Amino acid sequence: MKIRDWDRSLKVRLVGEFFMNTSYWMVFPFLAIYFAEEFGKGTAGLLLIVSQVFSVAANLIGGYCADRFGRRRMLVIASIAQGAAFLLFAFANSPWFDSAALGFVAFTIAGMCSSLYWPASQAMVADVVPEKYRSDVFAIFYTTLNIAVVVGPLIGAVLFFSFRFELLLTVAVISMILGLVLRLYTNETLSQKMQDKWAEGESAGLSKAVLGQLKEYGLIFKDRVFLLFVIAGILGAQTFMQLDLLFPIYLKESIDVQTIASFGSKEWTVTGETSFGFLLSENGLLVALMTVIVTRWMTKFREKWVFFLSACFYAAAMLLFPLTSLFWIFVIAMAIFTFAELMVVGIQQSFISKLAPEDMRGQYFAAASMRYTIGRMIAPVSIPMTAWFGFSWTFAILALLAVASGLVYLLMFQLFDKKASLV
C-alpha cells in the first residue's frame, strides 16, 4: 500500500508527527543525565519510576477515551496538553526561574500526554488500513520516528546543555502546532456504529460506563495469549528502554575523551556525551534505512521465531556493551541492538490488531502499550543497580531478562496456535 493511497488523516499525521518527534528527541535522550546530575542516581531512578506510574494510568485512560470520544479528539487534546507541559518545563529552566523539581513535574505530565496520544494513534491506523497492509504502514510510521531519532539527538547534544530554555520552548510550540493541524486537517476514523454504541452506554450513566470499561480491561487480561504478550513485552522492555536510561550514564562514565579516528595530524575524538549522541543517531539511521526492508523480510518467517530471536539479539547486545570501553565495539553492539528492534517493530502492532475486536481496538492498543509504560516504570531501577552490582552485572541481568522474554513469547505462541486451531 503506497503512501499516496493512504487516508488523508494518516498522511497529515506522518508529516506532523515527524516534526514533533524530531523536537521531542532533541530533549528526551538527555533527561536521564539531567535528572541524575540534579538529584543523584538513586533519586533520579526513583523519580523516573514514579513518573511512569502516572503514565500507566494515563495510558489506560487514553485507550478508553479513544474508543469513547474518538481518535482525532484524543490526538488533538494530547498534543496541545503536551505542548503546555513542555512550556512549563521551559519555564522551570528559564532565565527567571530554575527548578529541577518543577521540571520533573512537567516531564511527568508530558509523558502522560504521550500515553494518552499513543492508543488513539494506533487505533486510527487499524481503523482505516486493511489488515494485510498494516505491518507496512506501522513500519513506515516507525521509520519516520527514527529519522527523527537520527536528527533530534545530534541537535539536542549541542542545544540541551547550552540552550535548554530555548529548546524546550521550541518543543512546546511545535507540539501545540501539531494539535492545531490535527484539528483542522484530519477526520474522525471511529466508525458511526461504535460512536452510537458508546452513546447508548452514556445514557446508562457515566459511573456504569466507567465500571463497564474496567470490566472490559479485565476481560482483555483474561485472554491468556494477550496477557503473555504483555508480560513478555515488559520483560523485553528492560533491555531496549535502557537506550535513554542506562546507556547515556554508562557511556559518560566509561568514556572520558577517546580518539576514534586519525588522518595525518588530524584526530577525531568523542566524549561520553557525544558518543551517546552518535550511537543514538546510529540506531535511528539504521531504523530509518532498514525498517521496511527488515519488516518485509520478517513476514516470511513464523512470528514465533521472529519474536524469540529478537529477544536473543537484545541479550547479545546487553552482554557486549560492558566488555570494553572502546567506542567502535559500542557501535557493533548498537547495530545488534537495532537489528533486534527492527525484527519485531512492524509485526507486533499487526499482531495486536489480530487479537483486538473492532469495538475495543483503542483499549487493546492501550493495554498492549503497558508493555512500554510498565516496562519504563521498572527500567529506571537499572540506574541504582549499577551502584549495587556494578555495570557488568547490571547488563548481565538485563540480558537474562531478554532471554526470559523470548521464552514467554514461545509459550504465548503455543497457546495462540492452539486457540487458532479450535476456531
N, C-alpha and C positions, 0 to 999 in steps of 0.2 A: 504494500500500500504506500503510494508516494505521498509526500507532504502536500502536494497540490490537491490531492483528493481528500485531505482531512477536513473535518468540521472546522468552521471558522474560529470557534472558541478555542480549539486546540492550537491553531496557528498563532493566535494572539498570545496565548499563554506561553508558547515556545519562545517567542521573541521577548516578551515581558519578563518572564522568569529568568532568562539568560542574564539580563542586566541586573535584576535583583540578586541573583545568586553570585554574580561577579562581585558586587559590592559587599555582600554578606561574607564572602570568603576572603575579603581584604581584612576582616576583623576576626572572624571566628577562630582560625588556627592559632592565634596568638593569645587567646584568653587564658589558656592553662598557665602559660608563663606569667601573664599579668596577675592572675589571682594568686599563684604560688609566690610571687615576689611581694605582693601586698599583704597576704595573710599567713604565708608559710605553707609547706607542702601538706601537712596533716589537715589543717583547717580548710585549705583550698579543696582538697579531696572531699571532705565532709560537705562543704557548701555546694559543690557540683552535684553530689548525690541528692541533697535537698532540692535543688532546682529541678532535677529530673523527676522527683516525686510529683511535683506540680505539673510537669509535662505529661506524665502518665494520665493524670486526671483530665487534663485538657484534651488529650488525645481521644479518650472515650467520649467525652462531651462532643468533640468535633465530629466523630462518626455519627452520633445520634442526630446532631444538628444538620449534618449534610443530608441525611435521609429525611429529616423533618422539615427543614426550611429551604432546602435546595442547595445545589453545588455552588452556583455563582455567588449567592448571597454570602456564603461562608468564606469563599475565596476573597471577596471584597472586604469583609469585616476583618478577617485575619491579616490581610496585607496592610490596611490602614492602622490597625492596632499595633502591628509590629513596627511600623514607622514611628508611631508615638513612643513605643518603648525605646527605640534607638535614639529618639530625640531626648528622652530622659537620660539615657546613657551618655549622650554628648554633653548634657548639662553637668553630669557628675564628673566630667573630665574637662570642664571649660576653664577659661582664664579666671572666671569669677568664683568658681566653686570646684572643690576637688574632694570626692568621696568614693572610695573603693566600695564601701558598703552599699551606697545608692546605686553604683554601677552594677553590683551583683544583683540587686533587686530588678533593675532594668533588663539585665541579661536574662533573668528568670522569666520575666514577662514576655520577652521576645521569643524565648524557647517555647513558652506556652502557645503563643500565636502561631508559631511554626507547626506545632502539634495540632492546632485547630485547622490549619490550611491543608495538611497532607491528606487526610481521608477524603475530603471533597475533591481534591486534585486527582487522586487515583480513581475514585468512583466515576468522575466525569469521563475519563478515558474508557472505562468499562461500559459506560452508557452508550457511547457513540461509535466505538470501534468493534467490528466483528471479531470473534474470539481468535480466528486464525491469524489475524494481524496484530494482536495486542502485544505480543512479545517484541515485535519490531518497533511499535510505537513507544512502548516503555523504554526500549533501548535507546531510541533517538532522544527522548527527554533526558535520559541519563547521560547521553553523550554531551548535550549542551550544558548540563550541570557541570560536567568535568572539564569542559573547555573553560568554564568559569573558575574551576579549581586550579587550572593552569595559570590563568591571568591574575586572579584575585590575590593569592599569596605573594606573588612576585611584587605586586604594587604594595600590598599590606606590609611586607617585610621592611619597606622603606618608610611608609607613612604611619603605621600604627604606633611606633615608639617615638616618632618625632612630631607628627601632626594628628594626634589621636582625636582631638575635638573636631577638627575639620572633616576627618574621615568618617566619624560616627554621624555627624550632621548630614553628610552626603548619603550615607546608607539610609538614614531616616527619610530623606526627601525621595529617594528612588523607590522605597517601599510604598510610600503614600501615592506616588505617581502610578505605580503598578495597580494599586487598588482602584484608582480612578479609571484607568484604561480597561480593567476587567469589568467595571460597572458599565462602561459605555459601549464596549465592543464585543462582549461575549453574550451567549444565550444560556438560558437555563436548560440543563440536559436531564433533570429529573423528570421522568415521564408523568403525564397527567394522571394516569392511573394511580401512581404512587402518591402524588400530591392529594388526590381525592381520598385515598386510604388514610393518610395522615390527618386530613381534615375531619374525617369521621372519628379518629382517635381523639382529636382535640375536643370534640363535642362531649366526649365521655368524661372530660375533666383533666386538667394538667397533671394532677398527682397520679391519677391512674395511668396516664400516658407514660410518665416517667418510670413508674413501677413496672409497666409493661416492657419498657426498653431495658431495664435492669434484668428482667427475666430473660429477655432475648439474648443479652450478652451472656447470661448464664447458660443458655442453650448452645451458644457458639462454643463455649469451652467444654460442654459435654460431648462435643464432637471430638473423639479421641485423636483422629487424624490431624485436625486443626490444632488441638492442644499440643500435640507433639511437635508440630511445625513451629509453634510459638516458643516452646521450650528449647528446641534445637537452635532457633534464631537467637534467643537470649544468651545461650552458651557461646555461640559463634561470635556474637557482638562483642564479647570480651576481648577479642583479637582486633577486629577492624575498627572498633571505637578508639583504640589506642593511637590511631593516626594523629589525632589532635589532642591527646591527653598525655600518654607516657612518652611517645616518640620525641616531641619537642624538648621535654625535660631531659631525656636520656642524651639526646644529641648535644644539648647545651653543656652537659657535664662531661661528655666523653670527647668532645672536640673543642679545643681552645682556638688555635689557628693552625690550619693544615694545608700544605701545598698539594693541589690536586693535579696540576699540570705545569709544565715549563717549556718554554721555547726560547733558546738562547739565554739572554739575561732576563727575559720576561717570565714571571711566575704568576700563576693564578691560585689564590688561596680562598679557603672558606672558614667561617667560624661555625659554632654550633647553631646559632640562629639562622645564618644564611644557608647552611647545609639543609636545615629543615625546610626552608622555602624552596630549595632546589628539588628535594625529594618529593615534596608535596606537589610541585609542578610536574615532576616526572610521572607521578601517579595520575594526575589529571590529564596530561598529554597522552599517555598510553590509553587511558579510558576513552578520551575523545577520538583517538585514531582507530581503536580496535573494538569498541563496544559492539557495534552492529555486526562486524565480522565474526567475533567470538560467539555472540549470541546465536547467530545463524548456524555456526559450526556446532554449538552445543545442542541445538534442537535435533541433531542427527543421532544423539545418544539418549539412552534412557535417563530420565530425570533423576532417578535414584542414585546412579553412579556419578552424575554431574555434581549433585549436592555433596555427596560423600567425598569425592576427590577435591572439591573446592575447600572443604574443611581441612583436608590433609595438607594442601598447599599453604593455607594460613598457618598451620602448625610449623611447617618447614621454615617459613619466613620468620616466625617468632623465635625459632631456635638459632637462626643465622644472625639475627641482629646483634645479640650481645657477645658474639665470638671475638669481635675485633672492634677497633675504633677507626678503621680505615674507611674513608668516605666511599670509595668505589665498591667495597663489599656491601655497604648500605644501599648503594644503587642497585646491586644484584638482588638483595633481599627485598627491596621495594618492588622490583619487577615481578618477583614471585608472588608477593603480597597482592599486587594489582591483578595478576592473572587469576588468582583465587577469587577476587572480587568480580571480575568480568564473567567468569563461568556461570554465575547464577543471577546476574543483575536483571536480565530480561525474563528468564523463565520463572523466577519466584513470584513476580507480580501476576503473570499469566496463570500460575498455579493457584493463587488466591482467588482469582476470578472464576476458576473452575469450581471451587468449593462454595462460593457465595451465591445464595439465591438473589434474584433481581431486586427484591424489596429490602434486602439487608446488605447491599454492597458497601455502603458507606461504613456501616458498623463492622463488617468483616475486615475491610481495609484498616479501619481504626484499631480493631483488636489485633490484627496481624502486625501493625506497626508498634505494638507493645514490645515486639522483639527488640526494637531500637530504643524505645523510651525506657523500658525496664533495664535493657542492656546498658544504656547510657547512665542509668541511675546507679548501677552496680560498678560499671567500669572505672570510675574515679578511685575506687579502692586500690587500684594498682599504684597510685601515687604514694600513699603512705606505706604500701607494701614494700616499696624499694628501700625505705628506711629500716624495715623489719628484717627483710631477707636479702636485700641487695638486688641489683638489676638482673643478674644472671638467673637467679631462682624465680624472680617475678616473671621473666619472659618464659621460663620453662613451665611454670604453672599455667600461663596463658596458652601455651602450645597444647598442654593436656586438655584444657577446656575446649580447644578447637577440635581435637580428636573425638572428645565426648560428643560434641555437636554432630559430627559426621555419623557416629553410631546411632544417635537418636533419629537422624534422618533415615537411616536404613530401616529402623523399626517403624517409622511413620509410613514409609512406602510399602512395607509388608502389610500393614493394616489397610492402606489405601487400595492396594491391588486386590486384597480380599474383599473389600467393600464394593469395588467396581465389578468384580466377578459375580456378585449377588444381585446386581441391578439388572 
